[in-house]
Amino acid sequence: MKGVAGSGVKGSGGMAEAVKQTAGAIGYLDFGRASHDKLAISQLPNRLGVFLKVSTEAIQAAAKFDAERVLYTGDPDFYLVLANNDTYAGWPLATATFVLVPKNARDPQKLLDFLYWGYKNGDGVSRELGYVPLTDTMKIGVRKAWSRQYNYKAGM
């Protein structure tokens, strides 16, 4: 059913292939996959009307804007909506991925130590895999949330 409006494909790889093979096709993929597969990526206007091309910097600008808001309001759940925020340089379709740690976890310290290690050492690998690393502001905010919620002390 290639070329039919609304036709489905399986997974990001299927979407990338369908877009490559179908003249005039439009698909929605994550930044890493679209970049890896060398697909043409459109520019979009953000909430302030600025047309942007997706990039690591534009995604991080959206993330930094909302992370700073969360830091200053002290949101205990670190709730972020990165899409279409009020920052001049932010990509309008950014989203975050979360790790959920149960409040009643037996030993959250070990999991949080692992995640902390990733924050300190994983930016290069994140970029290689097509992901956008957290900004320093976000990392600070997340560690503050861990401290409040789990009494976490980094590196302990």
mmCIF file of the C-alpha atoms, coordinates in Angstrom:
data_MODEL
# 
_entry.id   MODEL 
# 
loop_
_atom_site.group_PDB 
_atom_site.id 
_atom_site.type_symbol 
_atom_site.label_atom_id 
_atom_site.label_alt_id 
_atom_site.label_comp_id 
_atom_site.label_asym_id 
_atom_site.label_entity_id 
_atom_site.label_seq_id 
_atom_site.pdbx_PDB_ins_code 
_atom_site.Cartn_x 
_atom_site.Cartn_y 
_atom_site.Cartn_z 
_atom_site.occupancy 
_atom_site.B_iso_or_equiv 
_atom_site.pdbx_formal_charge 
_atom_site.auth_seq_id 
_atom_site.auth_comp_id 
_atom_site.auth_asym_id 
_atom_site.auth_atom_id 
_atom_site.pdbx_PDB_model_num 
ATOM 1   C CA . MET A 1 1   ? 0.000  0.000  0.000  1.00 0.00 ? 1   MET A CA 1 
ATOM 2   C CA . LYS A 1 2   ? 2.953  2.285  -0.476 1.00 0.00 ? 2   LYS A CA 1 
ATOM 3   C CA . GLY A 1 3   ? 1.989  5.798  -1.521 1.00 0.00 ? 3   GLY A CA 1 
ATOM 4   C CA . VAL A 1 4   ? -1.489 5.695  -0.025 1.00 0.00 ? 4   VAL A CA 1 
ATOM 5   C CA . ALA A 1 5   ? -2.387 8.397  2.486  1.00 0.00 ? 5   ALA A CA 1 
ATOM 6   C CA . GLY A 1 6   ? -2.407 6.938  5.969  1.00 0.00 ? 6   GLY A CA 1 
ATOM 7   C CA . SER A 1 7   ? -0.630 3.704  5.069  1.00 0.00 ? 7   SER A CA 1 
ATOM 8   C CA . GLY A 1 8   ? 1.236  2.131  7.968  1.00 0.00 ? 8   GLY A CA 1 
ATOM 9   C CA . VAL A 1 9   ? 4.711  0.744  8.299  1.00 0.00 ? 9   VAL A CA 1 
ATOM 10  C CA . LYS A 1 10  ? 6.475  -1.112 11.065 1.00 0.00 ? 10  LYS A CA 1 
ATOM 11  C CA . GLY A 1 11  ? 8.874  0.864  13.246 1.00 0.00 ? 11  GLY A CA 1 
ATOM 12  C CA . SER A 1 12  ? 11.204 3.755  12.566 1.00 0.00 ? 12  SER A CA 1 
ATOM 13  C CA . GLY A 1 13  ? 13.204 1.716  10.065 1.00 0.00 ? 13  GLY A CA 1 
ATOM 14  C CA . GLY A 1 14  ? 10.062 0.975  8.083  1.00 0.00 ? 14  GLY A CA 1 
ATOM 15  C CA . MET A 1 15  ? 9.098  4.638  8.115  1.00 0.00 ? 15  MET A CA 1 
ATOM 16  C CA . ALA A 1 16  ? 12.542 5.720  6.948  1.00 0.00 ? 16  ALA A CA 1 
ATOM 17  C CA . GLU A 1 17  ? 12.457 3.221  4.084  1.00 0.00 ? 17  GLU A CA 1 
ATOM 18  C CA . ALA A 1 18  ? 8.915  4.177  3.052  1.00 0.00 ? 18  ALA A CA 1 
ATOM 19  C CA . VAL A 1 19  ? 9.833  7.860  2.958  1.00 0.00 ? 19  VAL A CA 1 
ATOM 20  C CA . LYS A 1 20  ? 12.992 7.152  0.931  1.00 0.00 ? 20  LYS A CA 1 
ATOM 21  C CA . GLN A 1 21  ? 11.143 4.991  -1.593 1.00 0.00 ? 21  GLN A CA 1 
ATOM 22  C CA . THR A 1 22  ? 7.991  7.092  -2.031 1.00 0.00 ? 22  THR A CA 1 
ATOM 23  C CA . ALA A 1 23  ? 8.232  10.306 -4.024 1.00 0.00 ? 23  ALA A CA 1 
ATOM 24  C CA . GLY A 1 24  ? 6.659  13.182 -2.100 1.00 0.00 ? 24  GLY A CA 1 
ATOM 25  C CA . ALA A 1 25  ? 6.230  11.143 1.080  1.00 0.00 ? 25  ALA A CA 1 
ATOM 26  C CA . ILE A 1 26  ? 6.093  12.799 4.478  1.00 0.00 ? 26  ILE A CA 1 
ATOM 27  C CA . GLY A 1 27  ? 6.900  10.883 7.633  1.00 0.00 ? 27  GLY A CA 1 
ATOM 28  C CA . TYR A 1 28  ? 7.525  11.592 11.294 1.00 0.00 ? 28  TYR A CA 1 
ATOM 29  C CA . LEU A 1 29  ? 10.769 10.194 12.686 1.00 0.00 ? 29  LEU A CA 1 
ATOM 30  C CA . ASP A 1 30  ? 13.076 10.984 15.542 1.00 0.00 ? 30  ASP A CA 1 
ATOM 31  C CA . PHE A 1 31  ? 15.992 13.307 14.802 1.00 0.00 ? 31  PHE A CA 1 
ATOM 32  C CA . GLY A 1 32  ? 18.626 10.585 15.142 1.00 0.00 ? 32  GLY A CA 1 
ATOM 33  C CA . ARG A 1 33  ? 16.957 8.224  12.700 1.00 0.00 ? 33  ARG A CA 1 
ATOM 34  C CA . ALA A 1 34  ? 16.214 10.907 10.131 1.00 0.00 ? 34  ALA A CA 1 
ATOM 35  C CA . SER A 1 35  ? 19.814 12.161 10.305 1.00 0.00 ? 35  SER A CA 1 
ATOM 36  C CA . HIS A 1 36  ? 21.291 8.647  10.176 1.00 0.00 ? 36  HIS A CA 1 
ATOM 37  C CA . ASP A 1 37  ? 19.217 7.787  7.102  1.00 0.00 ? 37  ASP A CA 1 
ATOM 38  C CA . LYS A 1 38  ? 20.087 11.140 5.470  1.00 0.00 ? 38  LYS A CA 1 
ATOM 39  C CA . LEU A 1 39  ? 16.456 12.100 4.926  1.00 0.00 ? 39  LEU A CA 1 
ATOM 40  C CA . ALA A 1 40  ? 15.472 15.617 3.923  1.00 0.00 ? 40  ALA A CA 1 
ATOM 41  C CA . ILE A 1 41  ? 14.279 17.363 7.070  1.00 0.00 ? 41  ILE A CA 1 
ATOM 42  C CA . SER A 1 42  ? 11.850 20.241 6.871  1.00 0.00 ? 42  SER A CA 1 
ATOM 43  C CA . GLN A 1 43  ? 12.052 23.486 8.757  1.00 0.00 ? 43  GLN A CA 1 
ATOM 44  C CA . LEU A 1 44  ? 9.198  24.288 11.128 1.00 0.00 ? 44  LEU A CA 1 
ATOM 45  C CA . PRO A 1 45  ? 8.111  27.502 12.807 1.00 0.00 ? 45  PRO A CA 1 
ATOM 46  C CA . ASN A 1 46  ? 8.281  27.525 16.572 1.00 0.00 ? 46  ASN A CA 1 
ATOM 47  C CA . ARG A 1 47  ? 5.748  29.260 18.806 1.00 0.00 ? 47  ARG A CA 1 
ATOM 48  C CA . LEU A 1 48  ? 7.453  32.624 18.251 1.00 0.00 ? 48  LEU A CA 1 
ATOM 49  C CA . GLY A 1 49  ? 7.250  32.211 14.460 1.00 0.00 ? 49  GLY A CA 1 
ATOM 50  C CA . VAL A 1 50  ? 10.941 31.514 13.965 1.00 0.00 ? 50  VAL A CA 1 
ATOM 51  C CA . PHE A 1 51  ? 11.575 28.867 11.288 1.00 0.00 ? 51  PHE A CA 1 
ATOM 52  C CA . LEU A 1 52  ? 14.167 26.403 12.521 1.00 0.00 ? 52  LEU A CA 1 
ATOM 53  C CA . LYS A 1 53  ? 15.904 23.361 11.177 1.00 0.00 ? 53  LYS A CA 1 
ATOM 54  C CA . VAL A 1 54  ? 16.110 20.546 13.699 1.00 0.00 ? 54  VAL A CA 1 
ATOM 55  C CA . SER A 1 55  ? 19.537 20.202 15.281 1.00 0.00 ? 55  SER A CA 1 
ATOM 56  C CA . THR A 1 56  ? 21.096 19.127 18.540 1.00 0.00 ? 56  THR A CA 1 
ATOM 57  C CA . GLU A 1 57  ? 21.348 22.809 19.488 1.00 0.00 ? 57  GLU A CA 1 
ATOM 58  C CA . ALA A 1 58  ? 17.680 23.551 18.720 1.00 0.00 ? 58  ALA A CA 1 
ATOM 59  C CA . ILE A 1 59  ? 16.509 20.536 20.737 1.00 0.00 ? 59  ILE A CA 1 
ATOM 60  C CA . GLN A 1 60  ? 18.789 21.467 23.624 1.00 0.00 ? 60  GLN A CA 1 
ATOM 61  C CA . ALA A 1 61  ? 17.509 25.066 23.514 1.00 0.00 ? 61  ALA A CA 1 
ATOM 62  C CA . ALA A 1 62  ? 13.958 23.804 24.042 1.00 0.00 ? 62  ALA A CA 1 
ATOM 63  C CA . ALA A 1 63  ? 15.136 21.491 26.822 1.00 0.00 ? 63  ALA A CA 1 
ATOM 64  C CA . LYS A 1 64  ? 17.195 24.177 28.541 1.00 0.00 ? 64  LYS A CA 1 
ATOM 65  C CA . PHE A 1 65  ? 14.273 26.604 28.545 1.00 0.00 ? 65  PHE A CA 1 
ATOM 66  C CA . ASP A 1 66  ? 11.944 24.152 30.268 1.00 0.00 ? 66  ASP A CA 1 
ATOM 67  C CA . ALA A 1 67  ? 14.621 22.742 32.579 1.00 0.00 ? 67  ALA A CA 1 
ATOM 68  C CA . GLU A 1 68  ? 15.356 26.219 33.880 1.00 0.00 ? 68  GLU A CA 1 
ATOM 69  C CA . ARG A 1 69  ? 11.643 26.788 34.470 1.00 0.00 ? 69  ARG A CA 1 
ATOM 70  C CA . VAL A 1 70  ? 11.440 23.542 36.428 1.00 0.00 ? 70  VAL A CA 1 
ATOM 71  C CA . LEU A 1 71  ? 14.560 24.387 38.443 1.00 0.00 ? 71  LEU A CA 1 
ATOM 72  C CA . TYR A 1 72  ? 13.202 27.765 39.483 1.00 0.00 ? 72  TYR A CA 1 
ATOM 73  C CA . THR A 1 73  ? 9.693  26.541 40.306 1.00 0.00 ? 73  THR A CA 1 
ATOM 74  C CA . GLY A 1 74  ? 10.955 23.461 42.185 1.00 0.00 ? 74  GLY A CA 1 
ATOM 75  C CA . ASP A 1 75  ? 8.574  21.079 40.397 1.00 0.00 ? 75  ASP A CA 1 
ATOM 76  C CA . PRO A 1 76  ? 8.931  17.844 42.411 1.00 0.00 ? 76  PRO A CA 1 
ATOM 77  C CA . ASP A 1 77  ? 8.199  15.584 39.424 1.00 0.00 ? 77  ASP A CA 1 
ATOM 78  C CA . PHE A 1 78  ? 10.465 17.341 36.909 1.00 0.00 ? 78  PHE A CA 1 
ATOM 79  C CA . TYR A 1 79  ? 7.543  17.576 34.505 1.00 0.00 ? 79  TYR A CA 1 
ATOM 80  C CA . LEU A 1 80  ? 8.641  18.918 31.127 1.00 0.00 ? 80  LEU A CA 1 
ATOM 81  C CA . VAL A 1 81  ? 6.717  19.800 28.002 1.00 0.00 ? 81  VAL A CA 1 
ATOM 82  C CA . LEU A 1 82  ? 9.358  20.651 25.467 1.00 0.00 ? 82  LEU A CA 1 
ATOM 83  C CA . ALA A 1 83  ? 7.011  20.968 22.506 1.00 0.00 ? 83  ALA A CA 1 
ATOM 84  C CA . ASN A 1 84  ? 6.276  24.460 21.225 1.00 0.00 ? 84  ASN A CA 1 
ATOM 85  C CA . ASN A 1 85  ? 7.592  26.391 24.213 1.00 0.00 ? 85  ASN A CA 1 
ATOM 86  C CA . ASP A 1 86  ? 8.378  30.101 24.345 1.00 0.00 ? 86  ASP A CA 1 
ATOM 87  C CA . THR A 1 87  ? 12.074 30.025 23.516 1.00 0.00 ? 87  THR A CA 1 
ATOM 88  C CA . TYR A 1 88  ? 13.388 31.746 20.396 1.00 0.00 ? 88  TYR A CA 1 
ATOM 89  C CA . ALA A 1 89  ? 15.878 29.023 19.418 1.00 0.00 ? 89  ALA A CA 1 
ATOM 90  C CA . GLY A 1 90  ? 13.951 25.904 20.531 1.00 0.00 ? 90  GLY A CA 1 
ATOM 91  C CA . TRP A 1 91  ? 12.808 23.197 18.125 1.00 0.00 ? 91  TRP A CA 1 
ATOM 92  C CA . PRO A 1 92  ? 8.985  23.006 18.402 1.00 0.00 ? 92  PRO A CA 1 
ATOM 93  C CA . LEU A 1 93  ? 8.679  19.195 18.391 1.00 0.00 ? 93  LEU A CA 1 
ATOM 94  C CA . ALA A 1 94  ? 11.229 18.286 21.050 1.00 0.00 ? 94  ALA A CA 1 
ATOM 95  C CA . THR A 1 95  ? 10.359 15.666 23.637 1.00 0.00 ? 95  THR A CA 1 
ATOM 96  C CA . ALA A 1 96  ? 12.093 14.061 26.579 1.00 0.00 ? 96  ALA A CA 1 
ATOM 97  C CA . THR A 1 97  ? 12.458 10.419 27.550 1.00 0.00 ? 97  THR A CA 1 
ATOM 98  C CA . PHE A 1 98  ? 12.129 9.597  31.220 1.00 0.00 ? 98  PHE A CA 1 
ATOM 99  C CA . VAL A 1 99  ? 13.375 6.839  33.486 1.00 0.00 ? 99  VAL A CA 1 
ATOM 100 C CA . LEU A 1 100 ? 10.765 6.018  36.109 1.00 0.00 ? 100 LEU A CA 1 
ATOM 101 C CA . VAL A 1 101 ? 12.092 4.938  39.496 1.00 0.00 ? 101 VAL A CA 1 
ATOM 102 C CA . PRO A 1 102 ? 9.451  3.621  41.917 1.00 0.00 ? 102 PRO A CA 1 
ATOM 103 C CA . LYS A 1 103 ? 9.216  5.602  45.161 1.00 0.00 ? 103 LYS A CA 1 
ATOM 104 C CA . ASN A 1 104 ? 9.338  2.308  47.076 1.00 0.00 ? 104 ASN A CA 1 
ATOM 105 C CA . ALA A 1 105 ? 12.341 0.882  45.210 1.00 0.00 ? 105 ALA A CA 1 
ATOM 106 C CA . ARG A 1 106 ? 14.517 -1.320 47.447 1.00 0.00 ? 106 ARG A CA 1 
ATOM 107 C CA . ASP A 1 107 ? 17.797 0.343  46.569 1.00 0.00 ? 107 ASP A CA 1 
ATOM 108 C CA . PRO A 1 108 ? 17.316 3.336  44.269 1.00 0.00 ? 108 PRO A CA 1 
ATOM 109 C CA . GLN A 1 109 ? 20.883 4.468  45.060 1.00 0.00 ? 109 GLN A CA 1 
ATOM 110 C CA . LYS A 1 110 ? 22.384 1.830  42.719 1.00 0.00 ? 110 LYS A CA 1 
ATOM 111 C CA . LEU A 1 111 ? 20.117 2.749  39.797 1.00 0.00 ? 111 LEU A CA 1 
ATOM 112 C CA . LEU A 1 112 ? 20.660 6.458  40.362 1.00 0.00 ? 112 LEU A CA 1 
ATOM 113 C CA . ASP A 1 113 ? 24.444 5.890  40.574 1.00 0.00 ? 113 ASP A CA 1 
ATOM 114 C CA . PHE A 1 114 ? 24.276 4.189  37.177 1.00 0.00 ? 114 PHE A CA 1 
ATOM 115 C CA . LEU A 1 115 ? 22.211 7.005  35.668 1.00 0.00 ? 115 LEU A CA 1 
ATOM 116 C CA . TYR A 1 116 ? 24.548 9.579  37.215 1.00 0.00 ? 116 TYR A CA 1 
ATOM 117 C CA . TRP A 1 117 ? 27.502 7.777  35.608 1.00 0.00 ? 117 TRP A CA 1 
ATOM 118 C CA . GLY A 1 118 ? 25.669 8.009  32.286 1.00 0.00 ? 118 GLY A CA 1 
ATOM 119 C CA . TYR A 1 119 ? 25.114 11.731 32.750 1.00 0.00 ? 119 TYR A CA 1 
ATOM 120 C CA . LYS A 1 120 ? 28.816 12.259 33.450 1.00 0.00 ? 120 LYS A CA 1 
ATOM 121 C CA . ASN A 1 121 ? 30.168 9.961  30.722 1.00 0.00 ? 121 ASN A CA 1 
ATOM 122 C CA . GLY A 1 122 ? 27.498 9.357  28.083 1.00 0.00 ? 122 GLY A CA 1 
ATOM 123 C CA . ASP A 1 123 ? 27.160 12.527 26.027 1.00 0.00 ? 123 ASP A CA 1 
ATOM 124 C CA . GLY A 1 124 ? 29.502 11.336 23.259 1.00 0.00 ? 124 GLY A CA 1 
ATOM 125 C CA . VAL A 1 125 ? 27.808 7.949  22.938 1.00 0.00 ? 125 VAL A CA 1 
ATOM 126 C CA . SER A 1 126 ? 24.398 9.642  22.968 1.00 0.00 ? 126 SER A CA 1 
ATOM 127 C CA . ARG A 1 127 ? 25.410 11.789 20.016 1.00 0.00 ? 127 ARG A CA 1 
ATOM 128 C CA . GLU A 1 128 ? 26.864 8.785  18.136 1.00 0.00 ? 128 GLU A CA 1 
ATOM 129 C CA . LEU A 1 129 ? 23.535 6.976  18.525 1.00 0.00 ? 129 LEU A CA 1 
ATOM 130 C CA . GLY A 1 130 ? 21.571 9.972  17.279 1.00 0.00 ? 130 GLY A CA 1 
ATOM 131 C CA . TYR A 1 131 ? 20.249 11.127 20.640 1.00 0.00 ? 131 TYR A CA 1 
ATOM 132 C CA . VAL A 1 132 ? 20.537 14.600 22.090 1.00 0.00 ? 132 VAL A CA 1 
ATOM 133 C CA . PRO A 1 133 ? 22.319 14.647 25.461 1.00 0.00 ? 133 PRO A CA 1 
ATOM 134 C CA . LEU A 1 134 ? 20.766 16.440 28.391 1.00 0.00 ? 134 LEU A CA 1 
ATOM 135 C CA . THR A 1 135 ? 21.941 19.976 28.960 1.00 0.00 ? 135 THR A CA 1 
ATOM 136 C CA . ASP A 1 136 ? 23.955 20.724 32.096 1.00 0.00 ? 136 ASP A CA 1 
ATOM 137 C CA . THR A 1 137 ? 20.934 22.608 33.452 1.00 0.00 ? 137 THR A CA 1 
ATOM 138 C CA . MET A 1 138 ? 18.750 19.533 33.007 1.00 0.00 ? 138 MET A CA 1 
ATOM 139 C CA . LYS A 1 139 ? 21.317 17.307 34.683 1.00 0.00 ? 139 LYS A CA 1 
ATOM 140 C CA . ILE A 1 140 ? 21.425 19.636 37.688 1.00 0.00 ? 140 ILE A CA 1 
ATOM 141 C CA . GLY A 1 141 ? 17.638 19.690 37.867 1.00 0.00 ? 141 GLY A CA 1 
ATOM 142 C CA . VAL A 1 142 ? 17.355 15.921 37.686 1.00 0.00 ? 142 VAL A CA 1 
ATOM 143 C CA . ARG A 1 143 ? 19.976 15.434 40.420 1.00 0.00 ? 143 ARG A CA 1 
ATOM 144 C CA . LYS A 1 144 ? 18.130 17.940 42.612 1.00 0.00 ? 144 LYS A CA 1 
ATOM 145 C CA . ALA A 1 145 ? 14.917 15.990 42.085 1.00 0.00 ? 145 ALA A CA 1 
ATOM 146 C CA . TRP A 1 146 ? 16.715 12.746 43.014 1.00 0.00 ? 146 TRP A CA 1 
ATOM 147 C CA . SER A 1 147 ? 18.028 14.413 46.148 1.00 0.00 ? 147 SER A CA 1 
ATOM 148 C CA . ARG A 1 148 ? 14.536 15.554 47.166 1.00 0.00 ? 148 ARG A CA 1 
ATOM 149 C CA . GLN A 1 149 ? 12.764 12.336 46.267 1.00 0.00 ? 149 GLN A CA 1 
ATOM 150 C CA . TYR A 1 150 ? 15.331 9.690  47.259 1.00 0.00 ? 150 TYR A CA 1 
ATOM 151 C CA . ASN A 1 151 ? 17.812 11.548 49.473 1.00 0.00 ? 151 ASN A CA 1 
ATOM 152 C CA . TYR A 1 152 ? 20.330 10.783 46.711 1.00 0.00 ? 152 TYR A CA 1 
ATOM 153 C CA . LYS A 1 153 ? 23.946 11.803 47.133 1.00 0.00 ? 153 LYS A CA 1 
ATOM 154 C CA . ALA A 1 154 ? 25.923 11.562 43.883 1.00 0.00 ? 154 ALA A CA 1 
ATOM 155 C CA . GLY A 1 155 ? 28.792 9.103  43.910 1.00 0.00 ? 155 GLY A CA 1 
ATOM 156 C CA . MET A 1 156 ? 28.037 7.705  47.371 1.00 0.00 ? 156 MET A CA 1 
# 
